[in-house]
Amino acid sequence: MITPYLQLTSYLQKPMSLPSTWRHFQLFDFLPIRDPQYQSDEPLFSDPLLSAICSTQTFIVFAVQNSEIVILKKSLLELVGRFFAYDLDHRISFLKSLPHSNLLITLAEKQGSPAHLKVWDLNKIVALIAPGAAPEDALKHKYVTTVQINDGANAFPISCFTFNESLTCIAVGYTSGKVVLIRGDLLRDRGLKQRIIYESADPITGVLYNRFEQILYVTTTSKVITLLITGRNQGKPHRVLSSKTGVDLNCADIEPRSAKLIAADLEGFRFYNHVSKAHTINFSIPKRKILRLFRDYLLVVSPFEDLTSSGSQKNTLTRILVLDMHNMQISFNLTVPKLTISHVFFSSSESEAYLLSTDGILYKLHEKPINQQIEIVLQRGLFPIALSMAKQHNLNNETLYRINLLNAETLYEKQDFDGAIEKYIDCLPLLQLMKSTSSGVPDTLDTLENLDDFIINVITNFKEVSNIHNMTKFLAKLYEYRLSDSDHITLLLCCYCKLKMTDELDNFIAGIDLFDDLVVASNKLDLSKLKFSLIINLFKECGYYSQVTKLLYKLNHPHLIVEIQLEDLKQYDNCISYMRSLPVNELLRILIDYLKDLLDCMPIETTQLLIDIFTGNYVPNPTHLLFDTSSPLDEDRKSELLPDSAPNVSSYSAFLSYLAGPLKHSTEEEPPSEEVIPVDPTYLPPRPSLVFPCFINHTKEFIVFLEACLESFEKYQGNNSQKTEILMTLLELYLSMSSKDSEDATTWTSNAAKLIEEHKELLDKSGVLLLGHIYQFEADMYLLKGSEAEYEDSIFRSAQAQNNVPEALEIVRKHGEANIHLYKLMLKLILSSEENFNSISQKSKQWLFRNIVKNDIASPLELVTQLSAYESASVGLIKDLLIEDVGKITRDISNNLNLAESYENESTKNSSKLTELTTKPVILQNTKCSNCELKLDFPAIHFKCMHSYHGRCLDENTYIPGSTEDEKHRCPLCVNEVAAANSGREKQLRSANDYDTFMKQLNESSDRFKVISEYFGKGIMEASVPAHT
């Protein structure tokens, strides 16, 4: 046995206290278990001769009476059985199990003899222990593997041993300072080899296996080293991790996830990797045993002495600690008076730790459920620790949210408003995750209601003036996590303005993205529902015109942008430039509201914009001067923009000349632009009448606009009523300007006269006469001038009434093509008397007769009948017409005779062919199948249509549309033609009895004889046609 160190003995004399930096919790349930056979003749784990104990997957196993092994069922600690594993002169020193199995490894020693290691399968042993299964002595030989371990003299006891998970490597440490390595397949008892890999003068206190680096950690009373388990190390350490400080017995363990060595001493815990010392954790208490549990828990058994009040009697106490090495806290603390913990072992299957005291009581430690642990921590108000534990155990978002919310409410009650708002903000990403994961789940509505209540509560708590900066921070994060609605955004912008947070305001506006998928997918945030009136007034009050303009631009509210530019900033150039970047529909809506103001401020630019829009030439300009930071207009520039100082442009042509000239200030310093290539408009120009009311007090601009619209009207083939409206309005403007502008009255009057002469056919005659009466203008004179084309009927009848045949003929020559009825009237006029007939030349008569025949007013024979009453009429007048008519009739007769002959020949040919098919046999010489193109063989099927097929090609699998099962075979290649002919014939038979359709076509046709002849030609009128049902 290794004697305790004097240092530990002296340390136990001092009062013991746990480190103050480590918080204390009771996160494990503690259950003392009394031996059910305590003080009986056959005790279980309370047997004072118990030498080793461990846990397997199903059982608790311990050794008593040197070599006897007792098996207990772990669930109820019931005795399963016992057996002797070795001879009675051997003493079992160690029991260990292979993780997650019921394989047991036992190590027994005998003074002066090699140590004896055996591997047992407890499942088989339990079956053999059953009554009558096998003799007791036979169980000694039912092991899986046995190994004799020889260290040479075999005079020193074993202090520790370890093995890997596959049981192919076993290391044994002796108090003599030797380490023996055994390699081989112990589970299959194949090829075992052992050798001494290390010797020293110091006792070995621990051997532990590093599964990543294939090395052994070896601890002695004076040093910590590593040994290679592959190859030959010649008894030398691979690395010396610590040359000055050793480790006590049972005070070293392995960290399974990283394979680091944990070494405990009086000062704390040292962690070693395979190369060097990694780090140290201070924990200054004496330590007798340590055991690495699950996760980050480390079990520590600490002895100490306590003096009674008299000071003469010493009490030995044992403190059991479970340390959370991740959170640096004590998760369990228990003091056991007057007892010593003799054995400590861990059950990996249930994550439970067992401690056996010298009085025979087995203590079981089991971790509380994580929810109970967090409640324990929360009751002490340790919210950061509770949050860390929840994250460490991957708890759901609802738990994390509850912890943060309780933390925030606690800080708020303590009036730590800055800390509280930070914790409220920490709740937002959790709420966002809860909202996203609850989509499609029945409790989605509850989640949204909790979110709304949470936000309202926070805003209400921080609504005081002194806490506006905290509320602003919360609202900004709320928007960042896409949890805000339009009211929250409005409130956030108001807070930015009140706190003069210009940078944050600019960053917020710059970060707005209407096409962001997260914003679009949010069912709460609708930026179109912002309270723009409140925001704009607040921005104006704070002087943030640039910011409000950028915000409205991002949110696509051009109407409000134009309002600010015109009414507040007076930046007319920037406003016009921005308007020219808008789509035509949006631009038109803005112009209807603000056109009067724009014409007052910038008449030329506004008129040009209107002309571009209403003539179809408008194309949005992607660049604009909306965010131009240049200084405001000076007084001289402002005066140039007033209507009184505007150039005297009174027509569209003059307007174009002005635009092309170097008169505009905006073009003086600009480089020459590239030639603009006209493009076809992509929209239908709107009705100009939409903006007529806006031109009040801007008559000249109105005239320029109307002239431009009139010029482009024909290009788009607009409605004549719209053109009439433009013409009448423009005429009124011309006449009004002639009465107002005495200097240019003649010009305006001539413009009005020209307008009437060019467009009299579209002008409202009564309206023109009314305007002429109002403005004392002789409009009727211009209406009648050159208007014969419109009044040809009245003019012709006037000439007819005066019996002026030459004038009437001239009118017919001029307007006959447009009104062919004038030819008929002229014919009646010359045939009314002999005198009239002789008043025009023979050439004129022939011209008239030819147009009459040409337009089907009368046929040549009808003209002969009418002219026969006049002696002066000769055949020579219509000789050419008669010759042409007779020639046409002759050609038609000849063509009809030829067609009749061809039809008769074709009919005779078809009848002869039909007779042959029905009466005479058909000689077929086909050698190939018409379907598969292969050589014909029997059975074959031949058709009179000269097609032949294999019988197999026309079997029952061949489908012919319209055929039935009882029907004989039909030729697949000709079936469509036959079906079409039959269908046509059926249609003819149906038409023969459709009297209503025949009468309808007859009444609607202009050539009724043609309809009857078509019916005869189709054979429908035959008397022998039977009724079709």
Secondary structure, DSSP 4 states (H G I P E B T S, - for coil): -PPPPHHHHHHHTS-----TTSEE---EEEEEE--TTTTSSS-STT-TT--EEEE-SSEEEEEETTTEEEEEETTTTEEEEEEE-S-TT-EEEEEEE-TTS-EEEEEEEETTEEEEEEEEEHHHHHHHHSTTSS-GGGGGG--SEEEEE--SS--S-EEEEEE-TTS-EEEEEETTS-EEEEEEETTTTEEEEEEEEE--SSPEEEEEEETTTTEEEEEESS-EEEEESSS--TT--SEEEESS----TT-EEEETTTTEEEEE-SSEEEEE-SSSEEEEEE--S--SEEEE-STTEEEEEEEEEEE-TTSS-EEEEEEEEEEETTTTEEEEEEEEET--EEEEEEETTTTEEEEEETTSPEEEEEEPPHHHHHHHHHHTT-HHHHHHHHHHTT--HHHHHHHHHHHHHHHHHTT-HHHHHHHHHHHHHHHHHHHHHTTTSTTHHHHHHHHHHHHHHHHHHT-SGGGHHHHHHHHHHHHHTT---HHHHHHHHHHHHHTT-HHHHHHHHHH--TT-HHHHH-SS--GGGS-HHHHHHHHHHHT-HHHHHHHHHHTT-HHHHHHHIIIII--HHHHHHHHTTS-HHHHHHHHHHHHHHHHHH-HHHHHHHHHHHHTT-----S---TT--PPPPPHHHHHHHSGGGS----SHHHHHHHHHTTT-GGGTSSPPPPPPPP---SSPPPPGGGGGGGGTT-HHHHHHHHHHHHHTTGGGT--HHHHHHHHHHHHHHHHHHHHH-STTHHHHHHHHHHHHHHHTTTS-HHHHHHHHHHTT--HHHHHHTT-TTTSHHHHHHHHHHTT-HHHHHHHHHHHTTT-THHHHHHHHHHTT-HHHHHTS-HHHHHHHHHHHHHTTSS-HHHHHHHHTT-TT--GGGTHHHHHHHHHHHHHHHHHHHHHHHHHHHHHHHHHHHHHHHHHS-------B-TTT-SBP-SSEEE-TTS-EEETGGGSTT---TT--TTSPP--TTTHHHHHHHHHHHHHHHHHHT-HHHHHHHHHH-S-HHHHHHHHHHTTTT-TTPPPP-
